[in-house]
Amino acid sequence: MKPVNQWELMVKIDRILKRGQSPFPLLKWDPVFHQIRSSELTISLTAKEFQILSHLQRAGGAPMTRESLIKLTWGGITVAAKSLDVHLFHLRRKIEPLGMEITFLRPNSYKLAMAVHLEGRSAGEQGPDLGAR
């Protein structure tokens, strides 16, 4: 039997246990009405928006390529190049109040994450100019 580093083993077990967990455990997903509910908000989505968001959520924070999102959402149907972009634009605006964000990763991948906001600063504000003295 091969010797095992206990710390490495614990990290591997932790990763395996986290695979099936949603990064958004406090949200209720309603596939019938295409809604996401928190304790304070209900967000209504179109069917396609809900499908896209569900695929990203099932990925568990792992990046999904643009091609895989299109294939999973539209199946074998050929869609315009900007169809996904339009749906993502509207989806990002709708899910922001829930503390979720869809981030673009190069090259051509997207992932769903919890929005990070610095205290006292809205998401759209610029940080301080660190080059100024």
A tleap script that builds the chain and sets N, CA, C and O, in Angstrom:
source leaprc.protein.ff14SB
mol = sequence {
  NMET LYS PRO VAL ASN GLN TRP GLU LEU MET
  VAL LYS ILE ASP ARG ILE LEU LYS ARG GLY
  GLN SER PRO PHE PRO LEU LEU LYS TRP ASP
  PRO VAL PHE HIE GLN ILE ARG SER SER GLU
  LEU THR ILE SER LEU THR ALA LYS GLU PHE
  GLN ILE LEU SER HIE LEU GLN ARG ALA GLY
  GLY ALA PRO MET THR ARG GLU SER LEU ILE
  LYS LEU THR TRP GLY GLY ILE THR VAL ALA
  ALA LYS SER LEU ASP VAL HIE LEU PHE HIE
  LEU ARG ARG LYS ILE GLU PRO LEU GLY MET
  GLU ILE THR PHE LEU ARG PRO ASN SER TYR
  LYS LEU ALA MET ALA VAL HIE LEU GLU GLY
  ARG SER ALA GLY GLU GLN GLY PRO ASP LEU
  GLY ALA CARG
}
set mol.1.N position { 0.837 -1.179 0.000 }
set mol.1.CA position { 0.000 0.000 0.000 }
set mol.1.C position { 0.882 1.242 0.000 }
set mol.1.O position { 1.886 1.306 0.709 }
set mol.2.N position { 0.497 2.217 -0.798 }
set mol.2.CA position { 1.247 3.456 -0.954 }
set mol.2.C position { 1.005 4.385 0.252 }
set mol.2.O position { -0.140 4.540 0.675 }
set mol.3.N position { 2.057 5.003 0.810 }
set mol.3.CA position { 1.838 5.926 1.922 }
set mol.3.C position { 1.035 7.146 1.462 }
set mol.3.O position { 1.174 7.599 0.326 }
set mol.4.N position { 0.193 7.670 2.361 }
set mol.4.CA position { -0.701 8.762 2.017 }
set mol.4.C position { -0.415 9.970 2.903 }
set mol.4.O position { -0.287 9.854 4.121 }
set mol.5.N position { -0.322 11.110 2.269 }
set mol.5.CA position { -0.189 12.359 3.014 }
set mol.5.C position { -1.581 12.707 3.543 }
set mol.5.O position { -2.520 12.866 2.763 }
set mol.6.N position { -1.715 12.825 4.860 }
set mol.6.CA position { -3.036 13.030 5.465 }
set mol.6.C position { -3.677 14.345 4.998 }
set mol.6.O position { -4.879 14.381 4.734 }
set mol.7.N position { -2.896 15.417 4.893 }
set mol.7.CA position { -3.441 16.705 4.456 }
set mol.7.C position { -3.968 16.601 3.028 }
set mol.7.O position { -5.049 17.105 2.722 }
set mol.8.N position { -3.206 15.949 2.159 }
set mol.8.CA position { -3.614 15.784 0.758 }
set mol.8.C position { -4.902 14.965 0.658 }
set mol.8.O position { -5.780 15.275 -0.146 }
set mol.9.N position { -5.006 13.931 1.471 }
set mol.9.CA position { -6.206 13.109 1.496 }
set mol.9.C position { -7.427 13.918 1.925 }
set mol.9.O position { -8.500 13.773 1.340 }
set mol.10.N position { -7.274 14.767 2.938 }
set mol.10.CA position { -8.383 15.595 3.421 }
set mol.10.C position { -8.845 16.585 2.340 }
set mol.10.O position { -10.042 16.826 2.183 }
set mol.11.N position { -7.898 17.148 1.608 }
set mol.11.CA position { -8.234 18.077 0.525 }
set mol.11.C position { -9.020 17.355 -0.557 }
set mol.11.O position { -10.006 17.896 -1.059 }
set mol.12.N position { -8.613 16.157 -0.928 }
set mol.12.CA position { -9.309 15.387 -1.956 }
set mol.12.C position { -10.728 15.018 -1.515 }
set mol.12.O position { -11.667 15.108 -2.305 }
set mol.13.N position { -10.881 14.605 -0.264 }
set mol.13.CA position { -12.205 14.264 0.261 }
set mol.13.C position { -13.094 15.493 0.264 }
set mol.13.O position { -14.268 15.412 -0.099 }
set mol.14.N position { -12.544 16.640 0.675 }
set mol.14.CA position { -13.318 17.888 0.695 }
set mol.14.C position { -13.797 18.257 -0.704 }
set mol.14.O position { -14.944 18.673 -0.869 }
set mol.15.N position { -12.943 18.112 -1.711 }
set mol.15.CA position { -13.333 18.411 -3.098 }
set mol.15.C position { -14.455 17.495 -3.572 }
set mol.15.O position { -15.397 17.941 -4.227 }
set mol.16.N position { -14.349 16.223 -3.240 }
set mol.16.CA position { -15.380 15.265 -3.650 }
set mol.16.C position { -16.717 15.611 -3.002 }
set mol.16.O position { -17.755 15.557 -3.661 }
set mol.17.N position { -16.701 15.965 -1.726 }
set mol.17.CA position { -17.941 16.305 -1.027 }
set mol.17.C position { -18.569 17.583 -1.567 }
set mol.17.O position { -19.792 17.721 -1.568 }
set mol.18.N position { -17.737 18.519 -2.027 }
set mol.18.CA position { -18.262 19.797 -2.520 }
set mol.18.C position { -18.822 19.699 -3.935 }
set mol.18.O position { -19.566 20.588 -4.350 }
set mol.19.N position { -18.499 18.669 -4.677 }
set mol.19.CA position { -18.931 18.553 -6.071 }
set mol.19.C position { -20.436 18.668 -6.246 }
set mol.19.O position { -20.898 19.345 -7.165 }
set mol.20.N position { -21.199 18.028 -5.394 }
set mol.20.CA position { -22.647 18.018 -5.556 }
set mol.20.C position { -23.360 19.172 -4.890 }
set mol.20.O position { -24.585 19.262 -4.973 }
set mol.21.N position { -22.635 20.058 -4.231 }
set mol.21.CA position { -23.276 21.150 -3.510 }
set mol.21.C position { -23.440 22.375 -4.397 }
set mol.21.O position { -22.565 22.712 -5.195 }
set mol.22.N position { -24.582 23.031 -4.238 }
set mol.22.CA position { -24.824 24.280 -4.952 }
set mol.22.C position { -24.090 25.401 -4.233 }
set mol.22.O position { -24.085 25.442 -3.003 }
set mol.23.N position { -23.465 26.320 -4.986 }
set mol.23.CA position { -22.844 27.465 -4.337 }
set mol.23.C position { -23.895 28.456 -3.822 }
set mol.23.O position { -23.548 29.457 -3.195 }
set mol.24.N position { -25.170 28.181 -4.083 }
set mol.24.CA position { -26.258 29.063 -3.680 }
set mol.24.C position { -27.310 28.278 -2.907 }
set mol.24.O position { -28.437 28.136 -3.381 }
set mol.25.N position { -26.965 27.761 -1.715 }
set mol.25.CA position { -27.879 26.864 -1.009 }
set mol.25.C position { -29.141 27.529 -0.479 }
set mol.25.O position { -30.116 26.834 -0.193 }
set mol.26.N position { -29.156 28.838 -0.340 }
set mol.26.CA position { -30.321 29.514 0.229 }
set mol.26.C position { -31.337 29.939 -0.823 }
set mol.26.O position { -32.323 30.599 -0.496 }
set mol.27.N position { -31.114 29.573 -2.072 }
set mol.27.CA position { -32.031 29.932 -3.148 }
set mol.27.C position { -32.883 28.730 -3.533 }
set mol.27.O position { -32.403 27.598 -3.571 }
set mol.28.N position { -34.154 28.995 -3.817 }
set mol.28.CA position { -35.078 27.963 -4.292 }
set mol.28.C position { -35.239 28.130 -5.793 }
set mol.28.O position { -35.561 29.217 -6.270 }
set mol.29.N position { -35.016 27.056 -6.535 }
set mol.29.CA position { -35.109 27.077 -7.994 }
set mol.29.C position { -36.433 26.454 -8.399 }
set mol.29.O position { -36.696 25.298 -8.069 }
set mol.30.N position { -37.279 27.205 -9.115 }
set mol.30.CA position { -38.587 26.713 -9.550 }
set mol.30.C position { -38.587 26.553 -11.066 }
set mol.30.O position { -38.797 27.532 -11.782 }
set mol.31.N position { -38.356 25.332 -11.577 }
set mol.31.CA position { -38.277 25.117 -13.021 }
set mol.31.C position { -39.626 25.228 -13.733 }
set mol.31.O position { -39.660 25.440 -14.945 }
set mol.32.N position { -40.721 25.092 -13.015 }
set mol.32.CA position { -42.047 25.184 -13.633 }
set mol.32.C position { -42.360 26.632 -14.003 }
set mol.32.O position { -42.799 26.911 -15.118 }
set mol.33.N position { -42.130 27.553 -13.061 }
set mol.33.CA position { -42.432 28.968 -13.289 }
set mol.33.C position { -41.202 29.787 -13.681 }
set mol.33.O position { -41.291 31.005 -13.835 }
set mol.34.N position { -40.055 29.123 -13.842 }
set mol.34.CA position { -38.800 29.784 -14.213 }
set mol.34.C position { -38.471 30.919 -13.243 }
set mol.34.O position { -38.196 32.045 -13.657 }
set mol.35.N position { -38.503 30.608 -11.969 }
set mol.35.CA position { -38.225 31.604 -10.932 }
set mol.35.C position { -37.135 31.115 -9.992 }
set mol.35.O position { -36.920 29.918 -9.798 }
set mol.36.N position { -36.457 32.106 -9.419 }
set mol.36.CA position { -35.495 31.844 -8.348 }
set mol.36.C position { -35.940 32.688 -7.169 }
set mol.36.O position { -36.209 33.881 -7.305 }
set mol.37.N position { -36.013 32.046 -6.005 }
set mol.37.CA position { -36.504 32.746 -4.816 }
set mol.37.C position { -35.459 32.727 -3.717 }
set mol.37.O position { -34.806 31.715 -3.461 }
set mol.38.N position { -35.322 33.882 -3.075 }
set mol.38.CA position { -34.558 33.958 -1.835 }
set mol.38.C position { -35.579 34.264 -0.746 }
set mol.38.O position { -36.780 34.273 -1.015 }
set mol.39.N position { -35.132 34.509 0.451 }
set mol.39.CA position { -36.078 34.812 1.525 }
set mol.39.C position { -36.788 36.149 1.293 }
set mol.39.O position { -37.900 36.349 1.781 }
set mol.40.N position { -36.157 37.066 0.552 }
set mol.40.CA position { -36.759 38.385 0.317 }
set mol.40.C position { -37.237 38.630 -1.105 }
set mol.40.O position { -38.121 39.462 -1.313 }
set mol.41.N position { -36.682 37.933 -2.087 }
set mol.41.CA position { -36.940 38.247 -3.493 }
set mol.41.C position { -37.400 37.038 -4.295 }
set mol.41.O position { -37.048 35.896 -3.997 }
set mol.42.N position { -38.195 37.322 -5.319 }
set mol.42.CA position { -38.524 36.328 -6.339 }
set mol.42.C position { -38.152 36.935 -7.680 }
set mol.42.O position { -38.636 38.008 -8.039 }
set mol.43.N position { -37.302 36.254 -8.412 }
set mol.43.CA position { -36.847 36.729 -9.717 }
set mol.43.C position { -37.459 35.829 -10.787 }
set mol.43.O position { -37.264 34.614 -10.769 }
set mol.44.N position { -38.195 36.426 -11.712 }
set mol.44.CA position { -38.788 35.678 -12.827 }
set mol.44.C position { -37.877 35.767 -14.038 }
set mol.44.O position { -37.376 36.836 -14.384 }
set mol.45.N position { -37.676 34.634 -14.667 }
set mol.45.CA position { -36.807 34.551 -15.828 }
set mol.45.C position { -37.576 33.984 -17.013 }
set mol.45.O position { -38.620 33.354 -16.843 }
set mol.46.N position { -37.054 34.212 -18.214 }
set mol.46.CA position { -37.611 33.545 -19.383 }
set mol.46.C position { -37.149 32.088 -19.331 }
set mol.46.O position { -36.262 31.745 -18.548 }
set mol.47.N position { -37.736 31.244 -20.149 }
set mol.47.CA position { -37.359 29.827 -20.172 }
set mol.47.C position { -35.881 29.653 -20.537 }
set mol.47.O position { -35.176 28.855 -19.919 }
set mol.48.N position { -35.422 30.392 -21.529 }
set mol.48.CA position { -34.017 30.283 -21.947 }
set mol.48.C position { -33.078 30.805 -20.870 }
set mol.48.O position { -32.041 30.194 -20.610 }
set mol.49.N position { -33.423 31.925 -20.238 }
set mol.49.CA position { -32.599 32.456 -19.158 }
set mol.49.C position { -32.481 31.435 -18.028 }
set mol.49.O position { -31.400 31.228 -17.476 }
set mol.50.N position { -33.605 30.801 -17.691 }
set mol.50.CA position { -33.599 29.806 -16.618 }
set mol.50.C position { -32.726 28.613 -17.004 }
set mol.50.O position { -31.986 28.090 -16.171 }
set mol.51.N position { -32.811 28.179 -18.268 }
set mol.51.CA position { -31.985 27.061 -18.730 }
set mol.51.C position { -30.499 27.404 -18.631 }
set mol.51.O position { -29.703 26.614 -18.123 }
set mol.52.N position { -30.138 28.579 -19.117 }
set mol.52.CA position { -28.730 29.001 -19.088 }
set mol.52.C position { -28.226 29.050 -17.647 }
set mol.52.O position { -27.156 28.526 -17.336 }
set mol.53.N position { -29.003 29.680 -16.777 }
set mol.53.CA position { -28.603 29.805 -15.383 }
set mol.53.C position { -28.520 28.430 -14.705 }
set mol.53.O position { -27.625 28.193 -13.892 }
set mol.54.N position { -29.434 27.543 -15.032 }
set mol.54.CA position { -29.413 26.195 -14.461 }
set mol.54.C position { -28.157 25.434 -14.882 }
set mol.54.O position { -27.552 24.734 -14.070 }
set mol.55.N position { -27.767 25.569 -16.145 }
set mol.55.CA position { -26.552 24.901 -16.619 }
set mol.55.C position { -25.328 25.442 -15.878 }
set mol.55.O position { -24.455 24.674 -15.474 }
set mol.56.N position { -25.268 26.755 -15.704 }
set mol.56.CA position { -24.136 27.355 -14.993 }
set mol.56.C position { -24.133 26.934 -13.523 }
set mol.56.O position { -23.071 26.698 -12.946 }
set mol.57.N position { -25.303 26.842 -12.928 }
set mol.57.CA position { -25.409 26.455 -11.521 }
set mol.57.C position { -24.982 25.007 -11.334 }
set mol.57.O position { -24.275 24.686 -10.379 }
set mol.58.N position { -25.407 24.131 -12.241 }
set mol.58.CA position { -25.035 22.715 -12.154 }
set mol.58.C position { -23.530 22.504 -12.312 }
set mol.58.O position { -22.980 21.516 -11.826 }
set mol.59.N position { -22.874 23.434 -12.991 }
set mol.59.CA position { -21.418 23.337 -13.154 }
set mol.59.C position { -20.699 23.589 -11.830 }
set mol.59.O position { -19.508 23.304 -11.708 }
set mol.60.N position { -21.410 24.117 -10.846 }
set mol.60.CA position { -20.828 24.290 -9.511 }
set mol.60.C position { -19.684 25.271 -9.438 }
set mol.60.O position { -18.761 25.086 -8.645 }
set mol.61.N position { -19.725 26.314 -10.251 }
set mol.61.CA position { -18.664 27.316 -10.228 }
set mol.61.C position { -17.547 27.041 -11.222 }
set mol.61.O position { -16.644 27.861 -11.388 }
set mol.62.N position { -17.604 25.900 -11.880 }
set mol.62.CA position { -16.603 25.594 -12.904 }
set mol.62.C position { -16.972 26.338 -14.188 }
set mol.62.O position { -18.155 26.505 -14.483 }
set mol.63.N position { -15.986 26.779 -14.945 }
set mol.63.CA position { -16.278 27.484 -16.192 }
set mol.63.C position { -16.959 26.585 -17.219 }
set mol.63.O position { -16.669 25.392 -17.308 }
set mol.64.N position { -17.863 27.172 -17.988 }
set mol.64.CA position { -18.514 26.483 -19.103 }
set mol.64.C position { -18.208 27.251 -20.372 }
set mol.64.O position { -18.290 28.479 -20.403 }
set mol.65.N position { -17.858 26.531 -21.407 }
set mol.65.CA position { -17.560 27.214 -22.665 }
set mol.65.C position { -18.838 27.740 -23.303 }
set mol.65.O position { -19.934 27.237 -23.056 }
set mol.66.N position { -18.673 28.732 -24.102 }
set mol.66.CA position { -19.779 29.324 -24.851 }
set mol.66.C position { -20.482 28.260 -25.700 }
set mol.66.O position { -21.710 28.200 -25.745 }
set mol.67.N position { -19.685 27.424 -26.370 }
set mol.67.CA position { -20.237 26.387 -27.232 }
set mol.67.C position { -21.077 25.386 -26.438 }
set mol.67.O position { -22.148 24.980 -26.887 }
set mol.68.N position { -20.592 24.991 -25.262 }
set mol.68.CA position { -21.350 24.014 -24.469 }
set mol.68.C position { -22.649 24.622 -23.950 }
set mol.68.O position { -23.667 23.931 -23.898 }
set mol.69.N position { -22.639 25.904 -23.563 }
set mol.69.CA position { -23.871 26.561 -23.127 }
set mol.69.C position { -24.890 26.627 -24.260 }
set mol.69.O position { -26.077 26.376 -24.050 }
set mol.70.N position { -24.427 26.962 -25.448 }
set mol.70.CA position { -25.327 27.038 -26.606 }
set mol.70.C position { -25.887 25.654 -26.920 }
set mol.70.O position { -27.088 25.509 -27.149 }
set mol.71.N position { -25.022 24.633 -26.933 }
set mol.71.CA position { -25.462 23.277 -27.261 }
set mol.71.C position { -26.464 22.758 -26.221 }
set mol.71.O position { -27.470 22.150 -26.588 }
set mol.72.N position { -26.202 22.989 -24.938 }
set mol.72.CA position { -27.106 22.517 -23.891 }
set mol.72.C position { -28.442 23.269 -23.882 }
set mol.72.O position { -29.485 22.688 -23.582 }
set mol.73.N position { -28.401 24.548 -24.209 }
set mol.73.CA position { -29.610 25.373 -24.142 }
set mol.73.C position { -30.476 25.246 -25.387 }
set mol.73.O position { -31.699 25.149 -25.282 }
set mol.74.N position { -29.863 25.246 -26.554 }
set mol.74.CA position { -30.631 25.217 -27.802 }
set mol.74.C position { -30.594 23.867 -28.504 }
set mol.74.O position { -31.253 23.691 -29.529 }
set mol.75.N position { -29.851 22.930 -27.984 }
set mol.75.CA position { -29.761 21.618 -28.624 }
set mol.75.C position { -29.058 21.721 -29.959 }
set mol.75.O position { -28.035 22.396 -30.074 }
set mol.76.N position { -29.592 21.065 -30.962 }
set mol.76.CA position { -28.986 21.064 -32.284 }
set mol.76.C position { -29.406 22.227 -33.161 }
set mol.76.O position { -29.004 22.302 -34.322 }
set mol.77.N position { -30.209 23.136 -32.625 }
set mol.77.CA position { -30.710 24.259 -33.415 }
set mol.77.C position { -29.606 25.293 -33.608 }
set mol.77.O position { -28.900 25.641 -32.662 }
set mol.78.N position { -29.462 25.777 -34.831 }
set mol.78.CA position { -28.502 26.833 -35.113 }
set mol.78.C position { -29.095 28.165 -34.676 }
set mol.78.O position { -30.205 28.516 -35.074 }
set mol.79.N position { -28.355 28.903 -33.857 }
set mol.79.CA position { -28.833 30.202 -33.369 }
set mol.79.C position { -27.855 31.289 -33.791 }
set mol.79.O position { -26.695 31.013 -34.098 }
set mol.80.N position { -28.332 32.518 -33.802 }
set mol.80.CA position { -27.478 33.655 -34.145 }
set mol.80.C position { -26.341 33.753 -33.133 }
set mol.80.O position { -26.506 33.386 -31.970 }
set mol.81.N position { -25.205 34.243 -33.571 }
set mol.81.CA position { -24.008 34.313 -32.743 }
set mol.81.C position { -24.224 35.114 -31.459 }
set mol.81.O position { -23.629 34.809 -30.426 }
set mol.82.N position { -25.066 36.122 -31.526 }
set mol.82.CA position { -25.257 36.997 -30.365 }
set mol.82.C position { -26.423 36.584 -29.467 }
set mol.82.O position { -26.703 37.263 -28.479 }
set mol.83.N position { -27.106 35.484 -29.789 }
set mol.83.CA position { -28.256 35.059 -28.974 }
set mol.83.C position { -27.872 34.834 -27.520 }
set mol.83.O position { -28.556 35.312 -26.615 }
set mol.84.N position { -26.790 34.116 -27.293 }
set mol.84.CA position { -26.347 33.864 -25.924 }
set mol.84.C position { -25.981 35.170 -25.237 }
set mol.84.O position { -26.313 35.363 -24.067 }
set mol.85.N position { -25.302 36.071 -25.942 }
set mol.85.CA position { -24.902 37.352 -25.363 }
set mol.85.C position { -26.106 38.163 -24.888 }
set mol.85.O position { -26.077 38.758 -23.810 }
set mol.86.N position { -27.159 38.183 -25.694 }
set mol.86.CA position { -28.367 38.935 -25.338 }
set mol.86.C position { -29.016 38.339 -24.096 }
set mol.86.O position { -29.406 39.070 -23.186 }
set mol.87.N position { -29.133 37.009 -24.055 }
set mol.87.CA position { -29.723 36.358 -22.884 }
set mol.87.C position { -28.869 36.595 -21.635 }
set mol.87.O position { -29.408 36.854 -20.559 }
set mol.88.N position { -27.553 36.510 -21.769 }
set mol.88.CA position { -26.670 36.746 -20.626 }
set mol.88.C position { -26.759 38.182 -20.131 }
set mol.88.O position { -26.708 38.421 -18.925 }
set mol.89.N position { -26.892 39.146 -21.045 }
set mol.89.CA position { -27.028 40.553 -20.657 }
set mol.89.C position { -28.239 40.743 -19.747 }
set mol.89.O position { -28.135 41.356 -18.684 }
set mol.90.N position { -29.383 40.217 -20.168 }
set mol.90.CA position { -30.607 40.362 -19.373 }
set mol.90.C position { -30.526 39.550 -18.077 }
set mol.90.O position { -30.978 39.999 -17.024 }
set mol.91.N position { -29.957 38.373 -18.166 }
set mol.91.CA position { -29.836 37.500 -17.007 }
set mol.91.C position { -28.955 38.124 -15.927 }
set mol.91.O position { -29.290 38.064 -14.744 }
set mol.92.N position { -27.847 38.714 -16.320 }
set mol.92.CA position { -26.946 39.362 -15.345 }
set mol.92.C position { -27.671 40.454 -14.567 }
set mol.92.O position { -27.495 40.571 -13.354 }
set mol.93.N position { -28.468 41.239 -15.242 }
set mol.93.CA position { -29.200 42.321 -14.579 }
set mol.93.C position { -30.249 41.775 -13.610 }
set mol.93.O position { -30.478 42.347 -12.544 }
set mol.94.N position { -30.883 40.663 -13.990 }
set mol.94.CA position { -31.946 40.102 -13.155 }
set mol.94.C position { -31.409 39.431 -11.891 }
set mol.94.O position { -32.034 39.529 -10.835 }
set mol.95.N position { -30.264 38.753 -11.979 }
set mol.95.CA position { -29.773 37.986 -10.834 }
set mol.95.C position { -28.895 38.799 -9.872 }
set mol.95.O position { -28.571 38.334 -8.779 }
set mol.96.N position { -28.521 39.987 -10.275 }
set mol.96.CA position { -27.665 40.815 -9.414 }
set mol.96.C position { -28.260 41.037 -8.017 }
set mol.96.O position { -27.520 40.949 -7.037 }
set mol.97.N position { -29.580 41.325 -7.881 }
set mol.97.CA position { -30.128 41.525 -6.540 }
set mol.97.C position { -30.054 40.280 -5.643 }
set mol.97.O position { -30.171 40.389 -4.422 }
set mol.98.N position { -29.862 39.111 -6.238 }
set mol.98.CA position { -29.735 37.876 -5.460 }
set mol.98.C position { -28.298 37.622 -5.012 }
set mol.98.O position { -28.021 36.639 -4.326 }
set mol.99.N position { -27.388 38.508 -5.401 }
set mol.99.CA position { -25.990 38.337 -5.027 }
set mol.99.C position { -25.237 37.378 -5.927 }
set mol.99.O position { -24.204 36.832 -5.537 }
set mol.100.N position { -25.753 37.170 -7.136 }
set mol.100.CA position { -25.122 36.264 -8.088 }
set mol.100.C position { -24.563 37.075 -9.250 }
set mol.100.O position { -25.065 38.153 -9.570 }
set mol.101.N position { -23.519 36.543 -9.875 }
set mol.101.CA position { -22.994 37.182 -11.079 }
set mol.101.C position { -22.469 36.124 -12.032 }
set mol.101.O position { -21.992 35.066 -11.622 }
set mol.102.N position { -22.571 36.437 -13.302 }
set mol.102.CA position { -22.013 35.577 -14.341 }
set mol.102.C position { -20.774 36.289 -14.849 }
set mol.102.O position { -20.849 37.406 -15.362 }
set mol.103.N position { -19.641 35.636 -14.703 }
set mol.103.CA position { -18.396 36.265 -15.123 }
set mol.103.C position { -17.890 35.616 -16.407 }
set mol.103.O position { -18.069 34.420 -16.634 }
set mol.104.N position { -17.258 36.431 -17.235 }
set mol.104.CA position { -16.672 35.967 -18.492 }
set mol.104.C position { -15.216 35.635 -18.224 }
set mol.104.O position { -14.484 36.434 -17.639 }
set mol.105.N position { -14.805 34.466 -18.650 }
set mol.105.CA position { -13.414 34.036 -18.517 }
set mol.105.C position { -12.855 33.799 -19.902 }
set mol.105.O position { -13.520 33.201 -20.748 }
set mol.106.N position { -11.672 34.247 -20.136 }
set mol.106.CA position { -11.056 34.017 -21.437 }
set mol.106.C position { -10.510 32.611 -21.509 }
set mol.106.O position { -10.006 32.138 -20.490 }
set mol.107.N position { -10.563 31.919 -22.589 }
set mol.107.CA position { -11.203 32.289 -23.834 }
set mol.107.C position { -12.620 31.713 -23.916 }
set mol.107.O position { -12.801 30.497 -23.845 }
set mol.108.N position { -13.581 32.549 -24.060 }
set mol.108.CA position { -14.981 32.163 -24.330 }
set mol.108.C position { -15.605 31.211 -23.322 }
set mol.108.O position { -16.240 30.231 -23.712 }
set mol.109.N position { -15.439 31.478 -22.046 }
set mol.109.CA position { -16.083 30.679 -21.006 }
set mol.109.C position { -16.805 31.601 -20.030 }
set mol.109.O position { -16.479 32.780 -19.899 }
set mol.110.N position { -17.791 31.031 -19.352 }
set mol.110.CA position { -18.566 31.770 -18.367 }
set mol.110.C position { -18.673 30.933 -17.107 }
set mol.110.O position { -18.627 29.704 -17.160 }
set mol.111.N position { -18.818 31.610 -15.966 }
set mol.111.CA position { -19.085 30.878 -14.738 }
set mol.111.C position { -19.993 31.697 -13.845 }
set mol.111.O position { -20.026 32.925 -13.915 }
set mol.112.N position { -20.722 30.994 -13.010 }
set mol.112.CA position { -21.646 31.602 -12.070 }
set mol.112.C position { -20.954 31.675 -10.724 }
set mol.112.O position { -20.342 30.704 -10.279 }
set mol.113.N position { -21.051 32.838 -10.069 }
set mol.113.CA position { -20.387 33.025 -8.779 }
set mol.113.C position { -21.197 33.960 -7.909 }
set mol.113.O position { -22.132 34.616 -8.370 }
set mol.114.N position { -20.826 34.012 -6.652 }
set mol.114.CA position { -21.417 34.987 -5.747 }
set mol.114.C position { -20.773 36.328 -6.067 }
set mol.114.O position { -19.562 36.412 -6.271 }
set mol.115.N position { -21.592 37.380 -6.109 }
set mol.115.CA position { -21.082 38.715 -6.395 }
set mol.115.C position { -20.260 39.192 -5.204 }
set mol.115.O position { -20.644 38.992 -4.052 }
set mol.116.N position { -19.141 39.817 -5.489 }
set mol.116.CA position { -18.283 40.361 -4.436 }
set mol.116.C position { -18.358 41.875 -4.523 }
set mol.116.O position { -17.995 42.468 -5.539 }
set mol.117.N position { -18.833 42.499 -3.448 }
set mol.117.CA position { -18.913 43.949 -3.395 }
set mol.117.C position { -18.079 44.434 -2.226 }
set mol.117.O position { -18.164 43.893 -1.123 }
set mol.118.N position { -17.275 45.454 -2.471 }
set mol.118.CA position { -16.512 46.033 -1.384 }
set mol.118.C position { -17.437 46.870 -0.525 }
set mol.118.O position { -18.313 47.565 -1.040 }
set mol.119.N position { -17.246 46.806 0.774 }
set mol.119.CA position { -18.116 47.519 1.695 }
set mol.119.C position { -18.074 49.021 1.416 }
set mol.119.O position { -17.003 49.609 1.268 }
set mol.120.N position { -19.267 49.633 1.347 }
set mol.120.CA position { -19.362 51.068 1.134 }
set mol.120.C position { -19.189 51.495 -0.305 }
set mol.120.O position { -19.127 52.691 -0.587 }
set mol.121.N position { -19.109 50.538 -1.233 }
set mol.121.CA position { -18.894 50.876 -2.633 }
set mol.121.C position { -19.808 50.017 -3.473 }
set mol.121.O position { -19.853 48.801 -3.287 }
set mol.122.N position { -20.537 50.620 -4.395 }
set mol.122.CA position { -21.398 49.836 -5.273 }
set mol.122.C position { -20.539 49.110 -6.292 }
set mol.122.O position { -19.371 49.444 -6.493 }
set mol.123.N position { -21.137 48.107 -6.937 }
set mol.123.CA position { -20.396 47.274 -7.889 }
set mol.123.C position { -19.849 48.085 -9.056 }
set mol.123.O position { -18.810 47.729 -9.612 }
set mol.124.N position { -20.520 49.165 -9.439 }
set mol.124.CA position { -20.101 49.934 -10.601 }
set mol.124.C position { -19.055 51.004 -10.316 }
set mol.124.O position { -18.490 51.574 -11.249 }
set mol.125.N position { -18.789 51.287 -9.044 }
set mol.125.CA position { -17.829 52.358 -8.712 }
set mol.125.C position { -16.411 51.908 -8.975 }
set mol.125.O position { -16.089 50.726 -8.865 }
set mol.126.N position { -15.581 52.846 -9.318 }
set mol.126.CA position { -14.166 52.568 -9.542 }
set mol.126.C position { -13.436 52.627 -8.218 }
set mol.126.O position { -13.837 53.343 -7.301 }
set mol.127.N position { -12.387 51.884 -8.131 }
set mol.127.CA position { -11.541 51.915 -6.928 }
set mol.127.C position { -10.670 53.153 -6.940 }
set mol.127.O position { -10.712 53.928 -7.896 }
set mol.128.N position { -9.878 53.355 -5.894 }
set mol.128.CA position { -9.006 54.531 -5.844 }
set mol.128.C position { -7.927 54.444 -6.896 }
set mol.128.O position { -7.510 53.352 -7.281 }
set mol.129.N position { -7.475 55.591 -7.361 }
set mol.129.CA position { -6.393 55.632 -8.327 }
set mol.129.C position { -5.086 55.414 -7.564 }
set mol.129.O position { -4.576 56.333 -6.923 }
set mol.130.N position { -4.550 54.198 -7.637 }
set mol.130.CA position { -3.372 53.860 -6.859 }
set mol.130.C position { -2.102 54.506 -7.421 }
set mol.130.O position { -1.077 54.571 -6.742 }
set mol.131.N position { -2.178 54.975 -8.653 }
set mol.131.CA position { -1.016 55.610 -9.246 }
set mol.131.C position { -0.858 57.067 -8.810 }
set mol.131.O position { 0.235 57.623 -8.913 }
set mol.132.N position { -1.936 57.694 -8.323 }
set mol.132.CA position { -1.875 59.095 -7.901 }
set mol.132.C position { -1.201 59.201 -6.544 }
set mol.132.O position { -1.365 58.325 -5.695 }
set mol.133.N position { -0.456 60.250 -6.342 }
set mol.133.CA position { 0.227 60.458 -5.057 }
set mol.133.C position { -0.204 61.762 -4.453 }
set mol.133.O position { 0.256 62.123 -3.369 }
savepdb mol mol.pdb
quit
